[in-house]
Amino acid sequence: MPKLRADFHSHTNYSRDSVISPRSFIEGCLRKGVNCVAVTDHNEIEGAFVIEKLAQEAGGGLKVIVGEEVKTAEGEIIGLFLKELVPRGMTPEETIRCIHEQGGLVVIPHPYDVFRRSVIKRDALERIKGEVDAVEGFNCRNILARHDEKARDLARGVAKPLTLGTDAHSPWELGGAVLEMDDFETPQELLQALAGGRIVGRRSLPVVHWISTYAKVRWRLGLRPTYASPPRARIRN
């Protein structure tokens, strides 16, 4: 059976710090052989729905998971297989409950990267580590390999599978690394398939973080994508 080449953490320019338009996102994935991707924009899922639609129009060669990187009151958590927007600003426990109520999966992204202000706080991580479904064991934007190693140690300690994310915010990052793994259809099948996944690729150069800074400056200056209107996704109460 052909293997998936998967990326479980990526951003379109529906995230204010990304410069990847939806069409360039699709083109980049297909050109680089990525055939499974979770679109996890910051506090937004509209971009993921757009990518899902464009992928279908492109012939269905790209499996798309609707996700969101949610900024909780104590740091970021990723939700996968979402149907509705998860509001930002809730406690980590409330965020996890909101994701699970949708039938989604909870992933902790880049839990030990000391260079990011948005990382989940240590005491919060201790409280929720048993409630999550997976841990991001390789993030291409992590500058130091030891931060990924600590994430993998965490996953082993709580018996959780590992995901991989390019954390792409620019077209050049797409496909930089993938998780080669068996195909799946449901969230539970994904958790089973992750156990046999193999990391292929390498981390991004640190300069990619400047691309995100550039994108955020453009937003602040009002130079926003033409589609940047209030999101149509429903918000759970």
C-alpha positions in Angstrom: 0.0 0.0 0.0 1.4 3.5 -0.9 2.5 5.5 2.1 1.2 8.9 3.0 3.6 11.8 3.1 2.0 13.8 5.9 2.4 17.2 7.6 0.2 17.9 10.6 1.0 21.5 11.3 0.9 24.2 8.6 -0.5 27.7 8.0 -2.1 29.6 5.1 -2.3 33.4 5.0 -5.5 33.2 6.9 -2.9 33.3 9.7 -1.6 36.8 10.1 2.0 35.5 10.2 1.9 33.4 7.0 2.4 34.4 3.4 1.1 31.3 1.8 -2.0 31.9 -0.3 -4.5 29.0 -0.6 -3.6 28.3 -4.2 0.1 28.4 -3.7 -0.4 26.2 -0.6 -2.1 23.5 -2.8 0.5 23.8 -5.6 3.4 23.6 -3.1 2.1 20.5 -1.5 1.4 18.7 -4.8 4.7 19.7 -6.3 6.7 18.5 -3.3 4.8 15.2 -2.9 2.9 16.0 0.3 -0.4 14.1 0.0 -1.8 14.6 3.5 -1.8 17.9 5.3 -3.4 19.4 8.4 -4.2 23.1 8.0 -3.8 24.6 11.4 -4.1 28.4 11.1 -3.9 30.5 14.3 -7.3 30.8 15.9 -9.0 30.3 12.5 -10.4 27.4 10.4 -11.7 29.2 7.4 -8.4 28.8 5.5 -8.6 25.0 6.1 -12.0 24.8 4.6 -10.7 26.8 1.5 -7.8 24.4 1.2 -10.1 21.4 1.5 -12.3 22.7 -1.3 -9.4 23.6 -3.6 -7.8 20.2 -3.0 -11.1 18.5 -4.2 -11.2 20.7 -7.2 -7.5 19.8 -8.0 -8.5 16.1 -8.3 -8.4 14.8 -4.7 -4.6 14.1 -4.6 -4.3 15.8 -1.3 -6.0 14.6 2.0 -6.8 17.7 4.0 -7.5 17.8 7.8 -9.3 20.8 9.1 -7.4 22.0 12.1 -6.6 25.1 14.3 -3.7 26.2 16.4 -5.6 27.7 19.4 -4.1 30.2 21.7 -5.4 29.2 25.1 -5.0 31.2 28.3 -1.7 29.3 28.9 -0.3 28.6 25.5 -1.0 26.9 22.2 -2.9 23.7 21.5 -3.7 22.2 18.1 -7.1 20.7 17.3 -7.5 18.3 14.3 -10.6 17.1 12.6 -12.6 20.2 13.6 -16.0 21.1 12.4 -16.3 24.4 14.2 -14.0 27.2 15.4 -12.5 26.7 18.9 -12.5 30.1 20.6 -9.2 31.4 21.8 -8.5 32.5 25.4 -10.1 29.5 27.2 -8.2 27.4 29.7 -6.2 24.5 28.2 -8.7 22.1 29.8 -11.7 23.9 28.3 -10.0 24.0 24.9 -9.3 20.2 25.0 -12.9 19.6 26.0 -14.2 21.8 23.1 -12.0 19.9 20.6 -13.0 16.4 21.9 -16.7 17.4 21.9 -16.4 17.8 18.1 -14.8 14.4 17.7 -11.4 16.0 17.2 -7.9 15.2 18.3 -5.7 17.3 20.6 -2.0 17.7 19.8 0.6 19.7 21.7 2.8 21.6 19.3 6.5 22.5 19.9 6.0 22.0 23.7 9.7 22.8 24.7 10.8 25.5 22.2 12.1 28.3 24.5 12.2 30.8 21.6 8.5 31.1 21.2 6.2 33.1 23.5 3.2 31.1 22.6 4.4 27.7 23.8 2.2 25.9 26.4 3.2 26.8 29.9 5.0 24.1 31.9 2.5 23.8 34.7 -0.4 23.6 32.1 1.5 20.9 30.2 1.8 18.9 33.4 -1.9 19.2 34.0 -3.0 18.2 30.5 -0.4 15.8 29.2 -2.5 12.8 30.0 -5.6 14.2 28.2 -4.0 15.0 24.8 -4.1 12.6 21.9 -0.6 13.2 20.5 2.5 15.2 20.8 4.4 17.0 18.0 7.7 15.2 18.0 9.3 17.1 15.2 8.7 20.7 14.3 10.7 22.1 11.4 10.7 25.6 12.9 12.3 24.4 16.2 15.8 25.8 16.0 17.3 23.3 18.5 17.0 19.6 17.9 17.0 19.0 21.7 13.6 20.6 22.0 12.2 18.0 19.7 14.0 15.3 21.6 12.3 16.5 24.8 8.9 16.4 23.1 9.5 12.8 22.1 10.5 11.9 25.6 7.3 13.5 26.8 5.2 11.4 24.4 6.9 8.2 25.5 6.3 9.1 29.1 2.6 9.4 28.6 2.3 6.7 25.9 1.1 9.1 23.2 1.9 8.9 19.4 4.0 11.5 17.7 3.1 13.9 14.9 5.3 16.0 12.6 4.8 19.6 11.5 6.6 21.8 9.1 4.8 24.7 10.8 5.1 26.2 7.3 4.3 29.9 7.0 5.9 30.3 3.6 5.8 28.2 0.4 9.4 27.3 0.7 8.8 25.4 3.9 6.1 23.1 2.6 7.4 19.6 2.1 10.6 20.3 4.0 9.9 17.2 6.1 7.0 14.7 6.2 5.9 11.8 8.2 5.8 8.7 6.0 2.9 6.6 7.3 0.0 4.3 6.5 -3.2 5.8 5.2 -6.2 6.4 7.5 -9.7 7.7 7.4 -10.9 8.4 10.9 -9.3 10.2 13.9 -8.8 6.9 15.7 -7.2 5.3 12.6 -4.8 8.2 12.4 -3.7 7.6 16.0 -3.0 4.0 15.1 -1.1 4.9 11.9 1.1 7.5 13.7 2.8 4.7 15.6 4.4 3.4 12.4 5.3 6.8 11.0 8.9 7.7 9.9 10.3 11.2 9.8 11.8 12.1 6.4 13.4 15.5 5.8 15.0 18.2 7.9 14.3 21.3 9.9 14.0 24.8 8.3 16.6 27.4 8.4 16.1 30.0 11.3 15.6 32.7 8.7 12.0 31.5 8.1 11.0 33.2 11.4 11.7 36.6 9.7 9.1 35.7 7.1 6.5 35.5 9.8 7.6 38.9 11.2 7.3 40.4 7.7 3.8 39.0 7.3 2.6 40.4 10.7 4.0 43.8 9.8 2.0 43.8 6.5 -1.2 43.0 8.5 -0.5 45.8 10.9 0.0 48.2 8.0 -3.4 47.2 6.6 -1.8 45.2 3.6 -4.1 42.3 4.1 -5.3 39.6 1.6 -8.4 40.6 -0.2 -10.4 37.8 1.3 -9.7 38.9 4.8 -13.3 39.4 6.0 -14.9 38.2 9.2 -14.6 34.4 9.3 -17.7 32.4 8.3 -16.8 29.5 10.6 -19.2 28.9 13.5 -18.0 29.4 17.0 -18.8 26.9 19.7 -20.3 28.5 22.9 
